[in-house]
Amino acid sequence: MNALIRTISTAIPAILIAASAFAEKPTSDNWWKTVSRYDGTWTVTLNDAEAPALLTTHEWMVPFEKMRWHFSEAPGQPMTFDTGACWWNAETERIELAGMRTYADGDIAYKGYVDDVDPDAETVTVKWSFSNIDGSKRSEVTMVDTFGDNVIERAYDVTSGTPRSIKTAKFESVNAFQKAMPQASQMVGRWTRSFTNDDGKNVTVMFDVAWGPGRHTLDGTIHRKIGDAEPVLRGKRTWMLDRRSGNVWCMNNFGNGMRMTARPKFSKTDQATVIRGDWTGRNANGNNVAFSTEETLTGDEWTNQWMDFTFEGVKPPNATGEPSEMTTLNRVTD
């Protein structure tokens, strides 16, 4: 078993796949979706063993910007500890990762990058380089993860250097997102509202909310249809759990280039769930924008009001200071 644990470097960072946009090659705008499916706590079984050898937790250091992980031994296993982080490298235009593993026989440093994402096979490939603490090279490893429901099947191929005894690992998740946001199940579905615009044309807004892979996130898309024209994508929204703080965060990517984040606050009345969001972010020109929203879920109605809008910290001169007119989405039930 000690020999097995000494090769545990091949069982490191489970941080690499799409949450709601697996089909997209990671970019500076969406790379966080490529890693957020790993957010959570997992048991890790090596080489088809009967019991897990490791426990691991992945969490956002800064939501949507930097994620970290740590591994430790499962009960009854030899001591080991592994910690690292991943981020977007603007110079190389790829997701990069680095960390260190400590165990009884010494320390190992490692670094790597996401080499490929295959949306059809639901796999991600990572190239790793492992070194001794003095900088001497140990091995080069190609790691391929294949995703199922709440499971990651991992395979390793040592392309050069010291052989490893671990060939496969199986990650099984413990879902904490639904525990932190029990309201999520109420929000899943298609929601719509219709109105007539200033030109007298009929407008339909469609808000589609669905579980992300493994039900570890909640993902929404907003489309608008004017008259008989094809629906146009107006924005995307994702709710996710920050494991480090235990808080749920939400990101809105608007079609006009504005990107906003908030930590929603949930409360309940006798018949409704109320969601308060204090949003901050930037528009497409890089200006600081902030506003607040209050959303209310009552059965098959989802209402929303905007308020307290500021631009570069200043309330626009034409702002009334009053909340916006309430809009109501209705759930499509057929």
C-alpha positions in Angstrom: 0.0 0.0 0.0 2.9 2.4 0.8 4.2 1.9 -2.8 0.7 2.7 -4.1 0.4 5.9 -2.1 3.8 7.0 -3.1 2.5 7.1 -6.7 -0.5 9.1 -5.7 0.7 12.0 -7.8 -1.2 10.4 -10.6 -4.4 10.8 -8.6 -4.2 14.5 -8.3 -6.4 17.5 -9.4 -9.8 16.6 -10.4 -10.5 20.1 -11.8 -11.1 20.0 -15.4 -14.5 19.9 -17.3 -17.4 22.0 -18.4 -20.2 22.8 -16.1 -22.7 24.1 -18.6 -20.7 24.7 -21.8 -18.7 21.5 -22.2 -19.0 21.8 -25.9 -17.0 25.1 -25.9 -13.2 25.2 -26.1 -12.0 27.0 -22.9 -11.4 30.8 -23.4 -10.7 33.6 -21.1 -14.5 34.3 -20.8 -15.7 30.7 -20.2 -12.7 28.8 -18.8 -14.3 28.7 -15.3 -17.0 26.5 -16.7 -14.3 24.0 -17.7 -13.2 23.6 -14.1 -16.4 24.1 -12.1 -17.8 20.6 -12.5 -15.0 19.5 -10.1 -16.2 21.9 -7.4 -17.1 19.7 -4.5 -16.1 16.8 -2.2 -15.1 13.4 -3.7 -14.0 10.0 -2.6 -11.2 8.5 -4.7 -10.7 4.8 -5.3 -7.5 3.7 -7.0 -7.0 0.7 -9.4 -10.5 -0.7 -8.8 -9.8 -1.2 -5.1 -12.7 -2.0 -2.8 -12.3 1.1 -0.5 -11.4 4.7 -1.2 -7.7 5.6 -0.6 -8.3 9.4 -0.7 -10.7 12.2 0.1 -10.6 15.4 -2.0 -12.3 18.8 -2.0 -12.2 21.4 -4.7 -13.3 25.0 -4.0 -13.1 28.4 -5.5 -10.5 30.7 -3.9 -12.1 33.6 -5.9 -15.4 32.6 -7.6 -15.0 32.4 -11.4 -11.3 33.3 -11.2 -9.2 30.8 -9.3 -9.9 27.3 -7.9 -7.9 25.2 -5.5 -8.0 21.6 -4.3 -6.6 19.4 -1.6 -6.3 15.7 -1.2 -5.8 13.7 2.1 -5.9 10.1 3.1 -9.1 8.2 3.6 -9.6 6.7 7.0 -7.2 3.8 7.6 -4.8 4.8 4.7 -1.2 5.9 4.8 -0.7 9.6 5.3 -0.6 11.8 2.3 -1.5 15.4 1.5 -1.8 17.1 -1.8 -2.7 20.7 -2.6 -2.8 22.9 -5.7 -4.7 25.4 -7.8 -5.7 26.2 -11.4 -6.3 29.4 -13.3 -6.5 30.9 -16.8 -3.1 32.0 -18.2 -3.7 34.9 -20.5 -0.2 34.6 -22.1 -0.5 30.9 -23.1 -4.3 31.1 -23.5 -5.0 27.9 -21.6 -6.0 26.6 -18.2 -2.9 25.8 -16.2 -2.5 23.9 -12.9 0.3 23.5 -10.3 0.6 22.0 -6.9 2.6 19.9 -4.4 2.2 16.6 -2.7 3.6 15.7 0.7 3.9 12.2 2.1 6.1 10.1 4.4 8.9 9.6 1.8 9.2 13.1 0.5 7.7 15.9 -1.6 6.8 16.2 -5.2 6.0 19.3 -7.2 3.8 19.1 -10.4 2.5 21.4 -13.0 0.3 20.9 -16.1 -2.2 22.3 -18.6 -5.5 21.3 -20.2 -4.5 19.9 -23.6 -7.9 18.9 -25.0 -11.6 18.9 -24.2 -13.9 16.5 -26.2 -17.5 17.4 -25.8 -18.8 14.3 -27.6 -16.9 11.8 -25.5 -17.2 14.0 -22.4 -13.5 13.8 -21.7 -10.7 16.1 -20.8 -7.0 15.5 -21.3 -4.3 17.1 -19.1 -0.5 17.0 -19.6 1.4 16.8 -16.4 5.1 17.2 -15.5 6.3 15.8 -12.1 9.5 16.9 -10.4 11.4 16.2 -7.2 11.6 19.1 -4.7 15.2 19.8 -5.8 13.9 20.4 -9.4 15.0 17.1 -10.9 12.5 15.7 -13.3 10.6 12.5 -12.4 8.0 11.9 -15.1 5.6 13.1 -17.8 2.0 11.9 -17.5 -1.0 12.2 -19.8 -4.3 12.1 -17.8 -7.7 11.5 -19.4 -10.9 12.0 -17.4 -14.3 10.7 -18.6 -17.4 12.0 -16.9 -20.6 10.2 -15.9 -23.4 11.1 -13.4 -21.6 12.1 -10.2 -18.6 10.0 -11.3 -15.2 10.7 -13.0 -13.3 7.8 -14.4 -9.6 8.7 -14.7 -6.8 6.9 -16.7 -3.1 7.6 -16.7 -0.4 7.1 -19.3 3.3 7.7 -18.2 4.9 9.0 -21.4 8.4 9.3 -19.9 10.3 8.9 -16.7 9.5 6.8 -13.6 6.7 4.3 -14.0 3.6 4.5 -11.8 1.7 1.7 -10.2 -1.6 3.6 -10.3 -3.3 3.1 -13.7 -6.9 4.3 -12.9 -8.9 6.2 -10.3 -12.6 6.6 -9.7 -14.0 9.8 -8.2 -17.5 9.7 -6.6 -19.0 13.0 -5.6 -20.9 14.1 -2.6 -23.4 16.7 -3.8 -23.3 19.8 -1.5 -24.8 22.3 -4.0 -28.3 21.1 -3.6 -27.9 21.2 0.2 -26.7 24.8 0.0 -29.4 25.8 -2.5 -32.6 23.7 -2.0 -34.5 26.3 -4.0 -32.8 25.0 -7.2 -35.3 22.4 -7.9 -38.1 25.0 -7.9 -36.3 27.0 -10.5 -35.7 24.2 -13.1 -37.9 24.5 -16.2 -39.0 26.9 -18.9 -40.3 30.3 -17.9 -41.8 32.9 -20.3 -43.4 36.3 -20.5 -44.9 38.2 -23.4 -45.5 41.8 -24.1 -45.9 44.4 -26.9 -42.9 46.6 -27.5 -42.9 50.3 -28.5 -43.1 49.3 -32.2 -46.3 47.3 -31.6 -44.6 44.0 -32.1 -45.2 40.9 -29.9 -42.2 40.0 -27.8 -41.6 36.7 -25.9 -38.9 36.3 -23.4 -37.8 32.6 -22.7 -35.8 31.7 -19.6 -34.7 28.1 -19.6 -33.2 26.8 -16.4 -31.6 23.3 -16.2 -29.3 21.3 -13.9 -25.7 21.4 -14.8 -23.8 18.0 -15.1 -24.2 16.0 -11.9 -26.6 18.6 -10.6 -23.7 20.5 -9.1 -24.7 23.8 -10.7 -27.9 25.4 -12.1 -27.6 26.9 -15.6 -30.0 29.3 -17.3 -30.3 30.8 -20.8 -32.4 33.8 -21.8 -33.7 34.2 -25.3 -36.0 36.9 -26.8 -38.2 36.4 -29.8 -39.8 39.4 -31.6 -42.7 38.6 -33.9 -42.0 35.7 -36.2 -38.2 36.1 -36.0 -35.9 33.4 -34.6 -35.2 33.7 -30.9 -32.0 35.6 -30.0 -29.8 34.7 -27.1 -29.8 37.6 -24.6 -27.8 36.1 -21.7 -26.6 33.2 -19.6 -26.8 32.7 -15.9 -25.1 30.1 -13.7 -25.6 29.4 -10.0 -22.7 27.5 -8.2 -21.4 26.7 -4.8 -18.3 28.2 -3.3 -17.1 25.3 -1.2 -14.6 27.4 0.8 -17.2 29.8 2.2 -20.3 27.6 1.8 -22.0 30.5 -0.2 -23.9 30.2 -3.4 -22.7 32.6 -6.2 -24.4 33.5 -9.4 -23.0 34.9 -12.7 -24.9 36.7 -15.4 -23.3 37.0 -18.8 -25.4 39.5 -20.8 -25.6 39.5 -24.6 -24.4 43.2 -24.6 -21.0 42.2 -23.1 -21.8 43.0 -19.4 -20.7 40.4 -16.9 -22.1 40.6 -13.3 -21.8 38.4 -10.2 -23.7 38.3 -7.0 -24.0 36.2 -3.9 -27.8 35.6 -3.7 -29.5 35.7 -0.3 -32.6 33.4 0.0 -35.5 33.9 2.4 -39.0 32.5 2.6 -42.4 34.0 3.2 -45.5 31.9 3.8 -45.9 31.0 0.2 -42.9 32.3 -1.7 -39.1 32.1 -1.9 -37.4 35.6 -2.2 -34.0 35.9 -3.8 -32.1 39.2 -3.2 -29.0 39.8 -5.4 -26.5 42.7 -5.1 -24.8 42.6 -8.5 -21.4 44.0 -9.3 -19.3 43.8 -12.5 -18.3 45.6 -15.7 -19.9 46.4 -19.0 -18.3 45.7 -22.4 -16.4 49.0 -22.1 -14.9 48.1 -18.8 -17.0 50.5 -16.7 -18.0 49.5 -13.2 -21.7 48.7 -12.9 -23.8 47.8 -9.9 -27.4 47.1 -9.2 -29.7 45.0 -7.0 -32.5 42.6 -7.8 -35.3 41.1 -5.9 -36.8 37.9 -7.3 -39.8 36.1 -5.9 -40.8 32.5 -6.7 -44.4 31.7 -6.0 -45.5 28.4 -7.5 -45.5 28.9 -11.3 -44.7 32.6 -11.2 -41.2 34.2 -11.0 -41.2 38.0 -10.6 -38.2 40.3 -10.7 -37.4 43.9 -9.9 -34.2 45.9 -10.5 -33.1 48.8 -8.2 -30.2 50.9 -7.0 -28.4 51.1 -10.4 -25.0 52.9 -10.4 -22.5 53.6 -13.1 -18.9 54.1 -12.0 -20.3 54.5 -8.5 -22.7 57.2 -9.5 -26.5 57.0 -9.9 -27.3 58.1 -13.5 -29.0 61.5 -13.6 -32.2 60.2 -15.2 -32.6 57.5 -12.5 -35.7 57.9 -10.4 -34.4 56.0 -7.4 -37.4 53.8 -7.4 -37.4 50.0 -8.2 -38.1 49.1 -11.8 -41.5 47.9 -12.9 -42.0 44.4 -11.8 -41.8 41.7 -14.5 -43.3 38.3 -14.2 -42.3 35.0 -15.8 -44.7 32.1 -15.9 -43.7 28.5 -15.9 -44.5 26.5 -19.1 -46.2 23.4 -17.7 -47.2 21.5 -20.9 
